[in-house]
Amino acid sequence: MNLKLKEKIRESLSAVLPITGIVLMISIFLIPMELGSVVMFLTGAVMLIVGMGFFQLGAEMAMTPNGANNLILRILAQNTGKEVLNIGGKEENSMSETKYSLVAAIVNRGFSGDVMETVRGAGAKGGTVIHSRRIGNEDVTNFWGLSVQDEKEIVLILTESANKVALMKCIGESCGMHSEAQGIVMSMPIDSVAGI
């Protein structure tokens, strides 16, 4: 048997065995179960252990090539002289080379005017508002206790990349999640623009 598979099955065994032992003790001393039920339970536990072992092995094998991809990108960076890998925590070249960025603020309906007022103070000249509706899992919303309005507005602002962070900070401070607007702000690089 593969050594990695043995290791993963051992990990699964250490996770499942304590629970299996507790259930067996309860079934022996507190609530007696029929022999057929105990056999089915133990068979299920063995199948769970083996299945988790195979799953963990597959996940590890799928993740390992990412390290190889990292190595290939480093070699490409050395050969081309251009940084293709984000080393050192700075923005990737493809994003930092773009002249324009699109800042998108998603806020509760009725707050797009507040967003525009804020960004005009930071130097933006205008934006586009798109009316939208949130689609999500109501059970999740109720579970987390979030107050979410279905009607949203998306404010799109095209700006020079140098001004992007300032706009995002302004929007976050005045219309972020802590406010009634419950805004989420994101940005995207724009590689080409026509008409400006």
FILUM-554744 format. One line per field, with one value per residue: x negated, y negated, z negated of N, C-alpha, C in turn; residue in three letters. Coordinates in Angstrom, 2 decimals, always signed. Atoms other than C-alpha are relative to their C-alpha. Layout:
N
n.x c(X ...) .
n.y c(Y ...) .
n.z c(Z ...) .
ca.x c(X ...) .
ca.y c(Y ...) .
ca.z c(Z ...) .
c.x c(X ...) .
c.y c(Y ...) .
c.z c(Z ...) .
marnu c(Ala ...) .
This chain:
196
n.x c(-0.85 +0.72 +0.32 -0.82 -1.36 +0.03 +0.06 -1.30 -0.96 +0.31 -0.58 -1.45 -0.26 +0.10 -1.15 -1.28 +0.02 -0.57 -1.46 -0.50 +0.10 -1.03 -1.30 -0.05 -0.17 -1.40 -0.88 +0.19 -0.35 -1.18 -1.11 +0.41 -0.40 +0.02 +1.28 +0.01 +0.25 +1.40 +0.81 -0.15 +0.70 +1.44 +0.30 -0.02 +1.18 +1.15 -0.11 +0.28 +1.45 +0.66 -0.42 +0.69 +1.40 +0.11 -0.29 +1.15 +1.09 -0.33 +0.14 +1.43 +0.59 -0.45 +0.63 +1.43 +0.42 +0.07 +1.40 +0.72 -0.35 +0.75 +1.36 +0.01 -0.12 +1.29 +0.94 -0.41 +0.37 +1.45 +0.33 -0.54 +0.40 -1.20 -0.58 -1.32 -0.47 -0.10 +0.96 +0.22 -1.25 -0.47 -0.97 +0.55 +0.29 -1.11 -0.94 +0.61 +0.29 -1.20 -0.15 -1.31 -0.63 -1.43 -0.38 -1.42 -0.54 -1.34 -0.62 -1.46 -0.71 -0.19 +1.25 +0.95 +0.30 +1.02 +1.27 +0.48 +0.40 +1.27 +1.10 +0.26 +0.92 +1.33 +0.53 -0.69 -0.89 -1.32 -0.08 -1.18 -0.75 -0.78 -0.91 +0.12 -0.71 +0.82 -0.54 +0.81 -0.64 -0.65 +0.35 +1.30 -0.22 -0.65 +0.92 +1.03 -0.64 +0.32 -1.10 +0.34 -1.09 +0.06 +0.30 +1.35 +0.47 +1.41 +0.54 +1.25 +0.76 +1.24 +0.97 +1.40 +0.42 +0.67 -1.03 -0.89 +0.01 -0.61 -1.45 -0.51 +0.02 -1.09 -1.28 -0.03 -0.20 -1.31 -1.12 +0.42 -0.89 -0.39 -1.01 -1.29 +0.18 +0.57 +0.72 +1.17 +0.75 +1.03 +0.52 +0.47 +0.82 -0.54 +1.17 -0.17 -1.15 -0.23 -0.91 +0.41) .
n.y c(+1.18 +1.27 +0.54 +1.20 -0.45 -0.51 +1.17 +0.67 -0.86 +0.15 +1.28 -0.18 -0.90 +0.77 +0.92 -0.72 -1.03 +0.42 +0.10 -1.36 -0.59 +0.58 -0.54 -1.41 -0.04 +0.35 -1.09 -1.17 +0.23 +0.82 -0.29 -1.17 -0.08 -1.35 -0.38 +0.42 +1.44 +0.21 -0.42 +1.03 +1.19 -0.23 -0.03 +1.39 +0.68 -0.44 +0.63 +1.42 +0.15 -0.24 +1.07 +1.23 -0.17 +0.22 +1.41 +0.80 -0.29 +0.68 +1.45 +0.31 -0.17 +1.10 +1.24 -0.06 +0.65 +1.44 +0.31 -0.13 +1.17 +1.10 -0.15 +0.32 +1.45 +0.60 -0.23 +0.91 +1.35 +0.14 -0.06 +1.12 +1.26 +0.68 -0.68 -0.57 -0.54 +1.04 -0.27 +1.18 +0.59 +1.16 -0.35 -0.64 +0.96 +0.21 +0.93 +1.30 +0.67 +0.56 +1.42 +0.22 -1.04 +0.16 -0.16 -0.36 +0.03 -0.60 +0.59 -0.12 +0.93 +1.35 +0.56 +0.29 +1.44 +0.20 -0.49 +0.96 +1.22 -0.31 -0.14 +1.30 +0.68 -0.61 +0.27 -0.67 +0.92 -0.58 -1.45 -0.65 -0.75 -1.13 -0.53 -1.45 -0.70 -1.05 -1.35 -0.77 -1.01 +0.65 -0.71 +0.50 +1.37 -0.07 -0.62 +0.96 +1.18 +1.17 +0.83 +0.19 +0.42 -0.66 +0.96 +0.56 +0.85 -0.16 +1.24 -0.27 +1.22 -0.19 +0.95 -0.34 -0.97 +0.68 +0.56 -1.09 -0.29 +1.14 -0.11 -1.15 +0.37 +0.95 -0.72 -0.90 +0.77 +0.65 -0.86 -1.39 -0.94 +0.55 +1.04 -0.46 -0.40 -1.35 -0.10 -0.83 +0.69 -0.81 +0.63 -0.88 +0.73 +0.16 +0.00 +0.91 +0.88 +0.81 +1.11 +0.95) .
n.z c(+0.00 -0.08 +1.32 +0.22 +0.30 +1.39 +0.88 -0.01 +0.69 +1.42 +0.43 +0.05 +1.12 +1.26 +0.09 +0.06 +1.03 +1.30 -0.08 -0.13 +1.33 +0.86 -0.40 +0.41 +1.45 +0.28 -0.43 +0.87 +1.41 +0.25 -0.90 -0.78 -1.41 -0.54 -0.58 -1.41 -0.03 +0.39 -1.14 -1.02 +0.49 -0.13 -1.43 -0.44 +0.55 -0.79 -1.33 +0.19 +0.19 -1.29 -0.91 +0.37 -0.38 -1.44 -0.27 +0.40 -0.94 -1.25 +0.19 +0.07 -1.33 -0.84 +0.45 -0.24 -1.24 +0.14 +0.29 -1.26 -0.79 +0.58 -0.49 -1.44 -0.13 +0.38 -1.11 -1.07 +0.39 -0.18 -1.42 -0.75 +0.60 +0.46 +1.14 -0.28 +1.26 +1.02 +1.07 +0.82 +0.42 -0.76 -1.03 -1.17 -1.07 -0.91 +0.61 +0.27 -1.26 -0.59 +0.30 +0.60 +0.82 +0.22 +1.40 +0.10 +1.36 +0.07 +1.20 +0.09 -0.89 +0.51 +0.51 -1.09 +0.06 +1.04 -0.53 -0.99 +0.72 +0.64 -0.96 -0.63 +0.91 -0.15 -1.33 -1.10 -0.72 -0.21 +0.11 -0.55 +1.02 -0.51 +1.01 +0.02 +1.06 +0.59 -0.03 +0.92 +0.82 +1.14 +1.23 +0.40 +0.46 +1.30 +0.94 +0.41 +0.56 -0.81 -0.47 -1.41 -0.86 -1.30 -1.05 +0.10 -1.09 -0.28 -0.52 -0.72 -0.20 -0.73 +0.53 -0.24 +1.00 +1.11 +0.88 +0.38 +1.43 +0.70 -0.18 +0.75 +1.42 +0.25 -0.04 +1.16 +1.23 +0.10 -0.41 +0.16 +0.68 +1.30 -0.21 -0.49 -1.40 +0.02 -1.27 -0.28 -1.05 -0.67 -1.21 -1.07 -0.96 -1.34 -0.87 -1.13 +0.11 -1.20 +0.18 +1.06) .
ca.x c(+0.00 -1.18 -2.98 -1.11 +2.21 +1.25 +0.41 +3.74 +5.70 +3.87 +4.90 +8.51 +8.37 +7.26 +10.19 +12.94 +11.86 +12.64 +16.20 +16.68 +15.49 +17.85 +20.83 +19.93 +19.62 +23.03 +24.54 +23.07 +23.74 +26.60 +28.73 +28.29 +28.35 +29.08 +26.08 +27.04 +27.05 +23.64 +22.19 +23.63 +22.23 +18.75 +18.84 +19.78 +16.95 +14.39 +15.71 +15.57 +11.94 +10.87 +12.90 +11.43 +7.95 +8.49 +10.01 +7.08 +4.60 +6.39 +6.51 +2.79 +1.94 +4.01 +2.36 -1.22 -1.31 -0.67 -4.20 -5.47 -3.55 -5.22 -8.63 -7.78 -6.69 -9.96 -11.95 -9.92 -10.56 -14.31 -14.34 -12.15 -13.46 -9.86 -8.26 -5.35 -4.97 -3.85 -6.94 -7.23 -3.55 -3.29 -0.65 -1.21 -2.65 +0.42 +2.52 +0.01 -0.67 +2.96 +3.68 +7.33 +9.23 +12.93 +14.07 +17.38 +19.38 +22.40 +24.70 +28.28 +30.81 +30.97 +27.32 +25.73 +26.01 +24.01 +21.33 +21.12 +20.97 +18.10 +16.06 +16.54 +14.81 +11.93 +11.60 +13.96 +16.01 +18.90 +20.08 +22.71 +25.44 +26.93 +30.00 +29.77 +31.30 +29.47 +30.01 +28.89 +29.71 +32.22 +31.32 +27.72 +28.87 +31.15 +28.48 +25.85 +28.41 +27.50 +29.76 +29.70 +31.95 +32.85 +32.60 +29.03 +27.30 +23.95 +21.97 +19.24 +16.51 +13.77 +10.66 +6.95 +5.23 +3.25 +6.52 +8.14 +7.09 +8.12 +11.59 +12.01 +11.00 +13.45 +16.31 +15.41 +15.30 +18.58 +20.68 +19.01 +20.50 +20.65 +23.08 +26.71 +25.48 +23.78 +21.39 +18.87 +16.12 +13.89 +11.76 +10.76 +7.96 +9.03 +6.58 +8.12 +10.55 +12.13 +13.80 +11.86) .
ca.y c(+0.00 -3.53 -5.10 -8.39 -6.52 -4.71 -8.07 -9.58 -6.56 -6.85 -10.51 -9.58 -6.78 -9.22 -11.51 -8.87 -6.30 -8.37 -9.09 -5.46 -4.36 -6.76 -5.54 -1.90 -2.56 -4.24 -1.36 +1.22 -0.44 -2.93 -2.19 +1.36 +1.74 +4.85 +6.76 +5.97 +2.24 +2.44 +4.33 +1.74 -1.09 +0.47 +1.13 -2.50 -3.67 -1.58 -2.89 -6.46 -6.03 -4.59 -7.19 -10.07 -8.64 -8.54 -12.03 -13.50 -11.76 -13.11 -16.62 -16.52 -15.22 -17.98 -20.69 -19.53 -20.61 -24.17 -24.16 -22.94 -25.75 -28.20 -26.84 -27.07 -30.71 -31.52 -29.95 -31.92 -35.11 -34.46 -33.65 -36.53 -39.14 -40.11 -39.33 -36.95 -35.93 -38.13 -37.99 -40.38 -41.19 -43.94 -44.08 -41.87 -43.62 -43.08 -45.05 -47.77 -48.48 -49.34 -53.03 -52.73 -50.78 -50.20 -50.75 -49.04 -49.81 -47.63 -49.46 -49.24 -50.93 -54.68 -55.17 -55.56 -59.35 -59.17 -57.12 -59.62 -62.58 -60.90 -60.05 -63.49 -64.85 -62.47 -63.62 -61.39 -63.14 -60.71 -57.13 -54.69 -53.27 -49.87 -48.79 -45.18 -42.61 -40.33 -36.63 -34.42 -31.71 -33.04 -30.31 -31.52 -35.13 -34.21 -32.05 -34.81 -37.44 -39.74 -42.63 -42.47 -44.41 -42.64 -45.80 -46.96 -49.56 -49.02 -52.20 -51.83 -54.46 -54.46 -56.10 -56.29 -53.46 -55.91 -57.25 -53.84 -53.25 -56.76 -56.28 -52.87 -54.23 -57.12 -54.81 -52.32 -55.02 -56.72 -53.92 -50.69 -47.72 -49.71 -52.24 -52.00 -51.64 -48.35 -48.86 -46.46 -47.99 -46.24 -47.16 -45.61 -46.53 -47.86 -46.99 -49.10 -52.01 -53.77 -57.17 -58.92) .
ca.z c(+0.00 +0.76 -2.23 -1.77 -1.74 -4.97 -6.54 -5.47 -6.71 -10.04 -10.25 -9.47 -12.03 -14.74 -13.87 -13.60 -16.21 -19.35 -18.20 -17.20 -20.65 -22.40 -20.38 -21.05 -24.79 -24.82 -22.86 -25.26 -28.63 -28.20 -25.17 -23.89 -20.09 -18.08 -16.78 -13.17 -13.91 -15.61 -12.63 -10.20 -12.36 -12.46 -8.70 -8.13 -10.41 -8.48 -5.15 -6.50 -7.58 -4.22 -2.29 -4.26 -3.67 +0.09 +0.05 -1.87 +0.43 +3.50 +2.07 +1.28 +4.75 +6.34 +4.24 +4.84 +8.51 +7.34 +5.91 +9.28 +10.99 +8.63 +9.63 +13.34 +12.90 +11.14 +13.98 +16.53 +14.57 +14.65 +18.38 +19.56 +17.17 +16.35 +13.02 +13.64 +10.02 +7.16 +4.95 +2.06 +1.63 +4.23 +6.94 +9.94 +12.98 +15.11 +12.60 +11.78 +15.46 +16.20 +16.42 +15.35 +12.72 +12.21 +8.63 +7.83 +4.71 +3.92 +1.49 +0.25 +2.50 +2.05 +1.08 +4.53 +4.16 +0.93 +2.69 +5.56 +3.18 +1.34 +4.44 +5.97 +2.88 +3.64 +7.24 +9.24 +11.91 +12.27 +12.22 +13.37 +11.14 +11.84 +9.90 +8.80 +6.52 +4.10 +4.62 +1.78 -0.67 -3.19 -5.71 -5.74 -6.12 -9.03 -10.66 -10.69 -11.71 -8.85 -7.97 -4.19 -1.84 +1.37 +3.46 +4.12 +6.23 +7.89 +8.42 +11.07 +11.19 +13.81 +12.38 +12.93 +11.09 +8.98 +7.49 +6.92 +3.29 +2.20 +3.70 +2.10 -1.33 -1.06 -0.10 -2.84 -5.52 -4.61 -3.08 -4.27 -6.11 -9.36 -7.83 -6.75 -3.16 -4.09 -1.19 +0.23 +2.36 +4.89 +7.86 +11.16 +13.54 +16.94 +19.68 +22.44 +22.64 +25.61 +25.65 +22.89) .
c.x c(-0.90 -0.24 +0.82 +1.43 +0.09 +0.01 +1.36 +1.07 -0.25 +0.57 +1.52 +0.40 -0.03 +1.16 +1.31 +0.06 +0.55 +1.53 +0.62 -0.02 +1.08 +1.37 +0.13 +0.20 +1.44 +0.93 -0.14 +0.59 +1.32 +1.21 -0.40 +0.55 -0.03 -1.35 -0.11 -0.30 -1.44 -0.92 +0.08 -0.75 -1.50 -0.44 -0.04 -1.22 -1.25 +0.03 -0.29 -1.50 -0.73 +0.35 -0.69 -1.48 -0.21 +0.25 -1.19 -1.19 +0.24 -0.17 -1.47 -0.66 +0.41 -0.68 -1.48 -0.41 -0.04 -1.41 -0.84 +0.30 -0.77 -1.44 -0.10 +0.11 -1.29 -1.02 +0.33 -0.41 -1.49 -0.36 +0.48 -0.44 +1.18 +0.59 +1.41 +0.62 +0.00 -0.90 -0.16 +1.26 +0.46 +0.97 -0.70 -0.17 +1.20 +1.00 -0.64 -0.32 +1.24 +0.14 +1.30 +0.44 +1.48 +0.27 +1.49 +0.40 +1.42 +0.61 +1.50 +0.64 +0.22 -1.28 -1.02 -0.37 -1.06 -1.38 -0.57 -0.46 -1.38 -1.14 -0.27 -0.95 -1.41 -0.53 +0.68 +0.98 +1.41 -0.05 +1.28 +0.67 +0.83 +0.87 -0.03 +0.77 -0.89 +0.74 -0.90 +0.83 +0.56 -0.34 -1.34 +0.15 +0.62 -0.94 -1.01 +0.60 -0.30 +1.27 -0.32 +1.25 -0.14 -0.41 -1.35 -0.23 -1.50 -0.47 -1.36 -0.69 -1.29 -0.97 -1.40 -0.46 -0.65 +1.01 +0.91 +0.09 +0.67 +1.53 +0.58 +0.03 +1.15 +1.35 +0.14 +0.29 +1.41 +1.18 -0.34 +1.02 +0.50 +1.13 +1.32 -0.10 -0.47 -0.77 -1.16 -0.69 -1.07 -0.50 -0.49 -0.89 +0.70 -1.18 +0.14 +1.30 +0.12 +0.94 -0.37 -1.07) .
c.y c(-1.25 -0.56 -1.24 +0.38 +0.54 -1.17 -0.69 +0.83 -0.06 -1.30 +0.11 +0.87 -0.77 -0.98 +0.75 +0.96 -0.48 -0.08 +1.40 +0.69 -0.51 +0.58 +1.47 +0.13 -0.33 +1.15 +1.24 -0.26 -0.75 +0.40 +1.17 -0.04 +1.46 +0.27 -0.45 -1.49 -0.31 +0.36 -1.05 -1.27 +0.16 +0.04 -1.43 -0.76 +0.37 -0.66 -1.50 -0.25 +0.16 -1.12 -1.31 +0.07 -0.26 -1.47 -0.88 +0.22 -0.72 -1.51 -0.39 +0.12 -1.13 -1.30 -0.02 -0.63 -1.53 -0.45 +0.10 -1.19 -1.22 +0.02 -0.37 -1.51 -0.71 +0.16 -0.92 -1.44 -0.23 -0.07 -1.21 -1.35 -0.81 +0.80 +0.49 +0.58 -1.11 +0.37 -1.29 -0.75 -1.22 +0.46 +0.66 -1.03 -0.28 -1.01 -1.38 -0.75 -0.63 -1.45 -0.28 +1.20 -0.31 +0.29 +0.27 +0.00 +0.55 -0.46 +0.28 -1.08 -1.34 -0.66 -0.28 -1.48 -0.32 +0.44 -1.03 -1.30 +0.20 +0.03 -1.30 -0.81 +0.54 -0.14 +0.70 -0.98 +0.55 +1.51 +0.51 +0.80 +1.07 +0.50 +1.52 +0.57 +1.12 +1.33 +0.82 +1.00 -0.65 +0.69 -0.49 -1.40 +0.01 +0.57 -1.01 -1.27 -1.27 -0.75 -0.36 -0.41 +0.72 -0.95 -0.65 -0.95 +0.23 -1.30 +0.33 -1.32 +0.35 -1.07 +0.41 +0.88 -0.65 -0.53 +1.08 +0.20 -1.12 +0.05 +1.13 -0.30 -0.94 +0.70 +0.89 -0.75 -0.56 +0.93 +1.49 +0.84 -0.55 -1.03 +0.62 +0.49 +1.44 +0.30 +0.96 -0.65 +0.93 -0.75 +1.05 -0.80 -0.06 -0.09 -0.87 -0.77 -0.76 -1.14 -0.96 -0.90) .
c.z c(+0.00 -1.40 -0.32 -0.36 -1.42 -0.98 -0.08 -0.70 -1.51 -0.56 -0.14 -1.18 -1.31 -0.15 -0.27 -1.20 -1.35 +0.01 +0.08 -1.36 -0.94 +0.33 -0.41 -1.51 -0.40 +0.37 -0.87 -1.39 -0.20 +0.84 +0.89 +1.44 +0.43 +0.65 +1.45 +0.13 -0.35 +1.16 +1.12 -0.39 +0.18 +1.47 +0.55 -0.48 +0.80 +1.39 -0.08 -0.13 +1.32 +0.99 -0.30 +0.36 +1.47 +0.35 -0.34 +0.93 +1.33 -0.11 -0.04 +1.38 +0.93 -0.37 +0.33 +1.33 -0.08 -0.34 +1.26 +0.90 -0.48 +0.49 +1.47 +0.21 -0.38 +1.11 +1.16 -0.31 +0.21 +1.49 +0.79 -0.54 -0.51 -1.13 +0.35 -1.26 -1.03 -1.17 -0.78 -0.35 +0.76 +1.07 +1.18 +1.11 +0.88 -0.56 -0.15 +1.28 +0.63 -0.42 -0.75 -0.83 -0.10 -1.47 -0.04 -1.46 +0.06 -1.32 +0.00 +0.87 -0.69 -0.48 +1.11 +0.03 -1.03 +0.49 +0.98 -0.65 -0.63 +1.01 +0.76 -0.86 +0.11 +1.42 +1.15 +0.64 +0.17 -0.15 +0.62 -1.10 +0.69 -1.15 +0.07 -1.18 -0.51 +0.12 -0.90 -0.75 -1.25 -1.31 -0.53 -0.58 -1.39 -1.06 -0.53 -0.56 +0.77 +0.37 +1.44 +0.76 +1.33 +1.10 -0.25 +1.15 +0.14 +0.64 +0.62 +0.29 +0.71 -0.45 +0.41 -1.15 -1.22 -1.02 -0.60 -1.52 -0.79 +0.12 -0.85 -1.50 -0.33 -0.05 -1.23 -1.29 -0.11 +0.28 -0.14 -0.76 -1.34 +0.12 +0.44 +1.45 +0.11 +1.28 +0.00 +1.18 +0.55 +1.22 +0.98 +0.92 +1.36 +0.96 +1.24 -0.15 +1.29 -0.37 -1.11 +0.55) .
marnu c(Met Asn Leu Lys Leu Lys Glu Lys Ile Arg Glu Ser Leu Ser Ala Val Leu Pro Ile Thr Gly Ile Val Leu Met Ile Ser Ile Phe Leu Ile Pro Met Glu Leu Gly Ser Val Val Met Phe Leu Thr Gly Ala Val Met Leu Ile Val Gly Met Gly Phe Phe Gln Leu Gly Ala Glu Met Ala Met Thr Pro Asn Gly Ala Asn Asn Leu Ile Leu Arg Ile Leu Ala Gln Asn Thr Gly Lys Glu Val Leu Asn Ile Gly Gly Lys Glu Glu Asn Ser Met Ser Glu Thr Lys Tyr Ser Leu Val Ala Ala Ile Val Asn Arg Gly Phe Ser Gly Asp Val Met Glu Thr Val Arg Gly Ala Gly Ala Lys Gly Gly Thr Val Ile His Ser Arg Arg Ile Gly Asn Glu Asp Val Thr Asn Phe Trp Gly Leu Ser Val Gln Asp Glu Lys Glu Ile Val Leu Ile Leu Thr Glu Ser Ala Asn Lys Val Ala Leu Met Lys Cys Ile Gly Glu Ser Cys Gly Met His Ser Glu Ala Gln Gly Ile Val Met Ser Met Pro Ile Asp Ser Val Ala Gly Ile) .
